[in-house]
Amino acid sequence: MHELSIAMSMVEMATEECRRLGAERVTTLHLKLGLLSGVVKDALLFSYEIACEGTLLQGSSLLIEEVPARVYCPRCASEKTLESIQLFACPTCGELTPEVIEGRELLVVAIEIEEKPQVAEAIA
Amino acid sequence: MSTPRLVEVRQNVLKQNDLLARSLRKRFADSAVLVVSFVSTPGAGKTALLEHTLRSLRETGLQVAALVGDLATDNDADRLARSKAPVRQITTGTVCHLDAAMVENALGDWDLAALDILFIENVGNMVCPSSYDLGENLRIVLLSTTEGEDKPLKYPTIFNTSDVAVITKMDLASVVDFDLEAARTNIQRVRPGMTTLEVSVKTGAGITNYLDLIVSHVKQKVSI
């Protein structure tokens, strides 16, 4: 189970970005998670909550976009989505292929931040 | 209340590890040392195979060394040291895998140019090591006959990120009704084209082929 250390890296990245932007807190983190990343979604969601405690991300939500495994099929000469990562074969022609194009992602795509309410206060 | 704002980040979570692994790979290339890592479940025979490997390759005159990762104890390092090859232990504490930073720390100022092959034995774990590049040139995944032939289907990611599969404890294959053809088929399903070898450290069967494969990857030292 390495999801906790991965969640901590995500929180660190988001915190750094939040500080750089001078924002108050992070409300949502958007993550792309490939099926071949070796990271388990449920374990990551569980670890994320723990990793966020006491940080600028406390109470934030983690939105995970799962990325299926895509391979290149030399016989069809095109990209295909694997039906299962237990079988690296083209779903159309059955050719076995080791060429992975997509599916290893572990990528923080974006964060949603809340700005400090200084401007609003100034107007009031 | 201010309205949340969406900001694009697009950063790989393992960026730090990947960058470090890249710099290690360059250091290995500059020293012309081949780096081979072993991954498997606990008890698949990594240490036994590595001990045998270190001893046999030393006898052929190659300079070999090993880094060995474990959660606790330095028992494995002690076992490997019997081969007389230099061995360093990485005790990870509670961490279930090696990462590039642990490898870098353990290497310290080790003169890699004096070596032909450096072996890295990962912590026994079929899941987490697959996410971490250690800068190695060759990743060998071990599958022992006693684990069953369906392991590749249960852990496709570790097979998919490895370069060579070695089936160990072949001397026990008949005792546990191990279906070698099924194991080979399962490996090809999750990593088409993967080189697969069978060995028994106990009887020595298949070891020559396996050592030949490793030696075939040893880089030619550039003489200055």
Interface residues (C-beta under 8 A of the other chain):
Chain A: M1 H2 S5 I6 S9 M10 M13 A14 E17 L21 A23 E24 T27 T28 L31 L36 S37 G38 V39 V40 I85 Q86 L87 F88 A89 L96 T97 P98 V100 L106 L107 V108 V109 A110 I111 E112 I113 E114 E115 K116 P117 A120
Chain B: M1 S2 T3 P4 R5 L6 V7 E8 V9 R10 Q11 N12 V13 L14 Q16 V95 C96 H97 V127 C128 S130 S131 L153 P156 T157 I158 N160 T161 Q188 R189 V190 R191 P192 G193 M194
